[in-house]
């Protein structure tokens, strides 16, 4: 790639300039004849400086290319040596320079066909681009109602319970609970209709629907709230009626319900320690109550977990697929429930999560040791005594055979 014979004076130089870095003093003729290795290419340089003397003393050496000495990029229109361009795909003759290939060309997430990014359709649900042909970009991806797995909410709305009902403000040290209910569907062509039905009439700052790679339906995700707010606002009857759209939850053990409890609501390290220890001691009863054993929610201490250090915030679990996951910055996540479209089941799980938080906060450390207060039977008896506060909890325990 020699340019010394085709040197273009500065006033005739085209806009496109290629640049690579050097710390050497390079004679002008040598600079114009040097070959540019690919790994030295940095960027396109439109404003350039050429020394009018006999040498170039700079960290940047500039090379010009005549239109008849290279190939034209179909995306930016500039000319490059042939070795600096590639076919955009194997079926057409359009070429792209390496810069445009990296920045403005994408592959279809279904068929892997490579095209200019602006000619593809982007799916927020999968965070990928697809051919706009109705096959690669299936109808289910077109639903703007279902957010991608990585979708986050910038401004969370916290709802609290007061003597007058629901108030939209935070209360210090209250356990805010967020619910995630995973679902599956038989025919994805019905997914958008199911989403429209479920969200109709629901405030969009209370529930969103998200895509998840482990399911073929959608995940119902609530904003954090006091558990009584969920019992009042969650559309339990609509959840049950999702079966009319071919949706299911209980039929597969890999479909779960996850519950997030605000981490700062745990009153002390002792509170969180008792909460985690309860799960370690009662995993068999909890699995029967939860309705599944799952590799996504492993019980017990993993990789030398130190519960005291974890309770003090000095250590976290190394595997996120555990029953009680404290990896999230702001929440403690319960991952072990089998999913369900049955309203009584979801209500019972919501009440169980708050009840266990309350129970492990109130029992004394001495009672936990001497009176075995962290045993499941003790908690079950407490839940029975508090049935007015948690009306769906003890019936669900009885239904699962762990009352």
C-alpha positions in Angstrom: 0.0 0.0 0.0 2.3 2.7 -1.3 1.3 6.3 -1.5 4.5 8.1 -2.2 4.0 8.1 -6.0 0.4 9.3 -5.6 1.1 12.0 -3.1 -1.7 14.5 -3.0 -0.9 18.1 -2.0 -2.7 19.3 1.0 -5.1 21.5 -0.9 -6.2 18.5 -3.0 -6.4 16.0 -0.2 -9.8 14.3 0.2 -11.6 14.5 3.6 -10.9 10.9 4.6 -7.6 10.4 6.5 -6.3 7.3 8.1 -4.2 7.7 11.2 -1.9 5.5 13.4 0.3 6.4 16.3 4.1 6.7 16.3 6.8 8.3 18.4 9.4 8.3 15.7 10.6 11.1 13.3 9.7 9.7 10.0 10.9 11.2 6.7 8.1 12.4 4.6 8.6 9.9 1.7 8.8 7.0 4.1 5.8 8.2 6.0 3.8 8.2 2.8 4.9 4.7 1.8 4.5 2.9 5.1 2.0 0.0 5.3 -0.5 0.3 8.1 -1.1 -2.8 10.1 -4.7 -3.3 11.2 -4.0 -3.3 14.9 -2.5 0.2 14.6 -5.7 1.8 13.2 -7.3 4.1 15.6 -9.9 6.3 14.0 -10.8 8.5 11.1 -9.1 11.9 11.3 -10.8 14.7 9.4 -8.8 17.6 10.8 -5.2 16.8 10.0 -1.7 18.4 10.1 1.0 17.9 7.6 4.5 19.3 8.2 5.7 21.3 5.3 9.4 20.4 6.0 11.3 17.3 5.2 10.0 15.2 8.0 6.9 14.7 10.1 7.6 15.1 13.8 4.4 13.9 15.4 2.6 11.0 17.1 0.3 10.8 14.1 1.2 9.9 10.5 -1.6 10.5 7.9 -2.2 8.6 4.7 -4.4 9.7 1.8 -6.1 7.4 -0.7 -7.3 8.3 -4.2 -10.9 7.3 -5.1 -9.4 5.0 -7.8 -7.0 3.3 -5.5 -9.6 1.7 -3.2 -13.2 0.7 -2.5 -16.1 2.8 -1.4 -17.8 2.1 1.9 -21.6 1.9 1.2 -22.4 3.3 4.6 -20.1 6.3 5.1 -19.2 6.9 1.4 -15.4 7.2 2.0 -12.7 5.3 0.1 -10.4 2.7 1.6 -7.8 0.2 0.4 -9.5 -3.0 -0.6 -8.1 -4.9 2.4 -9.8 -2.4 4.7 -13.3 -3.2 3.5 -15.6 -6.3 3.9 -18.8 -7.5 2.4 -21.6 -6.6 4.8 -23.1 -10.1 4.1 -22.5 -13.0 1.9 -25.5 -12.5 -0.4 -25.0 -8.9 -1.6 -22.1 -6.8 -3.0 -22.3 -3.9 -0.5 -19.0 -3.2 1.2 -18.4 -1.5 4.5 -15.2 -0.2 6.0 -14.0 -1.7 9.3 -15.1 1.4 11.3 -18.7 1.2 9.9 -18.7 -2.6 10.2 -18.1 -2.3 13.9 -20.4 0.6 14.6 -23.3 0.4 12.1 -23.7 -3.2 11.2 -25.5 -5.9 13.3 -26.5 -9.5 13.0 -30.1 -10.7 13.3 -30.7 -12.4 16.6 -32.6 -15.2 14.8 -31.0 -16.0 11.5 -27.6 -14.3 12.0 -28.0 -12.4 8.7 -25.8 -9.2 8.8 -27.3 -5.9 7.8 -27.0 -2.2 8.4 -28.3 -1.7 11.9 -30.8 1.0 10.8 -32.5 -1.6 8.5 -33.2 -4.0 11.4 -35.8 -4.0 14.1 -34.7 -3.8 17.7 -36.5 -5.7 20.4 -36.4 -4.3 23.9 -37.5 -7.6 25.3 -34.4 -9.5 24.1 -32.0 -6.6 23.6 -31.3 -7.8 20.1 -31.9 -6.8 16.4 -34.0 -8.8 14.0 -34.8 -8.9 10.3 -38.1 -7.0 9.6 -39.8 -10.0 7.9 -42.3 -11.3 10.5 -40.4 -14.5 10.9 -37.1 -13.4 12.5 -39.0 -10.7 14.5 -42.0 -12.7 15.8 -45.2 -11.0 16.8 -44.6 -11.6 20.5 -41.5 -9.3 20.3 -43.7 -6.5 19.1 -45.5 -6.1 22.4 -44.4 -2.9 24.0 -46.1 -4.1 27.1 -43.4 -6.6 27.9 -40.1 -5.1 28.9 -36.6 -6.7 28.4 -35.0 -8.8 31.2 -32.5 -5.9 31.8 -35.2 -3.3 32.1 -34.9 -1.2 35.3 -37.1 1.4 36.8 -35.4 4.6 37.7 -38.0 6.0 40.1 -39.5 3.3 42.2 -42.9 4.1 43.8 -43.0 2.9 47.4 -46.5 2.3 48.8 -47.1 2.1 52.5 -50.0 1.2 54.7 -51.5 3.8 57.1 -54.5 4.0 59.3 -56.3 5.7 56.5 -55.4 3.1 53.8 -52.7 3.4 51.2 -50.2 6.3 51.3 -47.5 7.0 48.7 -44.6 7.6 50.9 -41.8 5.6 52.6 -41.9 4.7 56.2 -38.5 4.1 57.9 -37.6 0.4 58.6 -40.8 -0.9 57.1 -40.3 -4.1 55.1 -41.0 -3.2 51.5 -41.8 -6.3 49.5 -41.5 -6.8 45.8 -43.1 -9.8 44.0 -42.0 -11.6 40.8 -44.4 -14.2 39.4 -43.0 -16.2 36.4 -45.5 -17.6 33.8 -45.4 -19.8 30.7 -47.6 -19.8 27.7 -48.5 -22.6 25.2 -48.8 -20.4 22.1 -46.7 -17.2 22.0 -49.1 -15.7 19.5 -51.4 -15.1 22.4 -48.8 -13.5 24.6 -49.6 -9.9 23.6 -53.3 -10.4 24.2 -52.6 -11.9 27.6 -50.4 -8.9 28.5 -53.0 -6.5 27.4 -55.7 -8.3 29.4 -53.5 -8.4 32.5 -52.3 -4.8 32.5 -55.7 -3.2 31.6 -56.7 -0.9 34.3 -53.6 -1.4 36.4 -51.4 1.6 37.3 -48.1 1.3 35.5 -46.2 2.4 38.6 -47.3 -0.7 40.4 -46.8 -3.6 38.0 -44.6 -4.1 34.9 -44.2 -7.3 32.8 -40.7 -8.5 31.9 -39.2 -11.1 29.6 -37.0 -13.8 31.2 -34.8 -16.3 29.3 -35.9 -19.1 31.6 -39.6 -18.9 30.7 -41.6 -18.5 27.5 -44.4 -16.3 29.0 -43.7 -13.2 31.0 -42.7 -12.3 34.5 -45.1 -10.2 36.6 -43.1 -7.7 38.6 -44.5 -5.4 41.3 -43.0 -2.3 42.7 -42.0 -2.5 46.4 -44.8 -2.0 48.8 -46.1 -3.0 52.3 -47.6 -6.5 52.0 -51.1 -5.2 52.7 -50.9 -3.0 49.7 -50.2 -6.1 47.5 -53.2 -7.9 49.1 -55.4 -4.9 48.1 -53.9 -3.9 44.7 -52.5 -7.1 43.1 -54.9 -8.3 40.3 -55.4 -11.8 41.8 -58.5 -12.6 39.7 -56.7 -11.6 36.5 -53.8 -13.8 37.5 -56.2 -16.7 37.7 -57.8 -15.9 34.4 -54.4 -16.0 32.5 -55.1 -19.7 32.1 -57.8 -18.7 29.5 -54.9 -17.4 27.3 -53.1 -20.7 27.6 -50.8 -19.5 30.3 -49.6 -21.7 33.2 -47.2 -21.5 36.2 -47.4 -24.5 38.5 -47.0 -27.1 35.8 -43.2 -26.6 35.6 -40.9 -26.6 38.6 -38.4 -24.2 36.9 -41.1 -21.5 37.0 -41.0 -19.7 40.3 -42.1 -16.8 42.5 -39.4 -14.6 43.9 -39.9 -12.3 46.8 -37.7 -9.3 47.6 -37.6 -7.8 51.1 -35.9 -4.4 51.6 -32.6 -5.1 53.2 -32.6 -2.0 55.4 -35.8 -3.2 57.1 -33.8 -5.8 59.0 -33.4 -4.2 62.3 -29.9 -5.6 63.0 -27.4 -8.1 62.0 -29.0 -10.4 64.6 -32.4 -10.1 62.8 -30.9 -11.1 59.4 -28.8 -13.9 61.1 -32.0 -15.4 62.6 -33.8 -15.1 59.3 -31.1 -17.0 57.4 -30.6 -19.6 60.1 -34.4 -20.3 60.1 -33.9 -21.4 56.4 -30.9 -23.5 57.2 -32.7 -25.4 60.0 -36.0 -25.9 58.2 -35.2 -26.5 54.6 -37.3 -29.7 54.3 -40.5 -28.1 55.6 -39.8 -24.9 53.6 -39.4 -26.9 50.4 -42.7 -28.7 51.0 -44.4 -25.4 51.7 -42.8 -23.8 48.6 -43.9 -26.7 46.4 -40.5 -27.5 44.8 -36.9 -28.4 45.1 -34.9 -26.4 42.5 -31.3 -25.8 41.4 -32.3 -22.2 41.1 -32.9 -22.0 44.9 -30.4 -24.2 46.7 -30.6 -24.5 50.5 -27.7 -24.8 53.0 -24.4 -23.1 53.2 -22.5 -22.9 50.0 -18.7 -22.4 49.5 -18.1 -21.9 53.2 -20.8 -19.3 53.8 -20.3 -17.6 57.1 -23.7 -16.5 58.3 -22.4 -14.2 61.0 -20.2 -12.3 58.4 -23.1 -12.3 56.0 -25.5 -10.9 58.6 -23.0 -8.1 59.4 -22.6 -7.2 55.7 -19.0 -8.4 55.5 -19.7 -11.3 53.1 -22.3 -12.3 50.6 -23.4 -15.5 49.0 -21.1 -16.4 46.0 -23.9 -18.3 44.1 -27.0 -16.2 43.4 -29.1 -19.4 42.8 -29.6 -20.0 46.5 -32.8 -20.0 48.6 -32.0 -16.8 50.4 -30.0 -14.5 48.1 -28.4 -11.4 49.7 -26.4 -10.4 46.7 -28.8 -7.6 45.6 -27.6 -4.3 47.0 -30.9 -3.3 48.6 -33.0 -6.5 49.0 -33.0 -10.0 50.5 -34.4 -12.3 47.8 -36.4 -15.5 48.5 -36.1 -17.6 45.4 -37.6 -21.0 46.4 -41.4 -20.7 45.7 -43.0 -22.7 42.9 -45.0 -20.3 40.7 -48.8 -20.4 40.6 -51.8 -18.7 39.1 -53.9 -19.6 42.2 -54.8 -16.4 44.1 -54.8 -18.2 47.5 -51.2 -19.4 46.9 -49.8 -16.0 46.0 -51.6 -14.3 48.9 -50.2 -17.0 51.2 -46.6 -16.4 49.9 -46.9 -12.7 50.3 -48.1 -13.1 53.9 -45.5 -15.7 54.7 -42.7 -13.4 53.6 -43.8 -10.6 55.9 -44.7 -13.0 58.7 -41.2 -14.6 58.7 -39.6 -11.2 58.7 -41.8 -10.2 61.7 -41.3 -13.5 63.5 -37.5 -13.5 63.3 -37.3 -9.9 64.3 -39.4 -10.4 67.5 -37.9 -13.7 68.9 -35.1 -13.3 71.3 -31.7 -14.9 70.7 -32.0 -16.8 74.0 -35.3 -18.3 72.9 -33.9 -19.3 69.6 -31.3 -21.4 71.4 -33.1 -22.7 74.6 -36.7 -22.9 73.3 -35.9 -23.8 69.7 -37.9 -20.8 68.5 -36.4 -21.1 65.1 -38.0 -24.5 64.5 -40.7 -24.6 61.8 -43.3 -26.0 64.3 -42.9 -22.9 66.5 -43.3 -20.6 63.5 -46.4 -22.6 62.3 -48.0 -22.3 65.8 -47.3 -18.5 65.8 -48.8 -18.2 62.3 -52.0 -20.0 63.6 -52.2 -17.6 66.5 -51.9 -14.6 64.1 -54.4 -15.8 61.5 -56.3 -12.5 61.8 -53.2 -10.7 60.5 -52.2 -13.3 58.0 -55.5 -15.0 57.0 -54.1 -16.9 54.0 -50.8 -18.2 55.5 -51.9 -21.0 57.9 -54.5 -22.4 55.4 -51.7 -22.6 52.8 -49.5 -24.4 55.3 -52.3 -26.9 55.9 -52.8 -27.3 52.2 -49.1 -28.1 51.8 -49.1 -30.5 54.8 -46.7 -28.4 57.0 -49.1 -26.8 59.5 
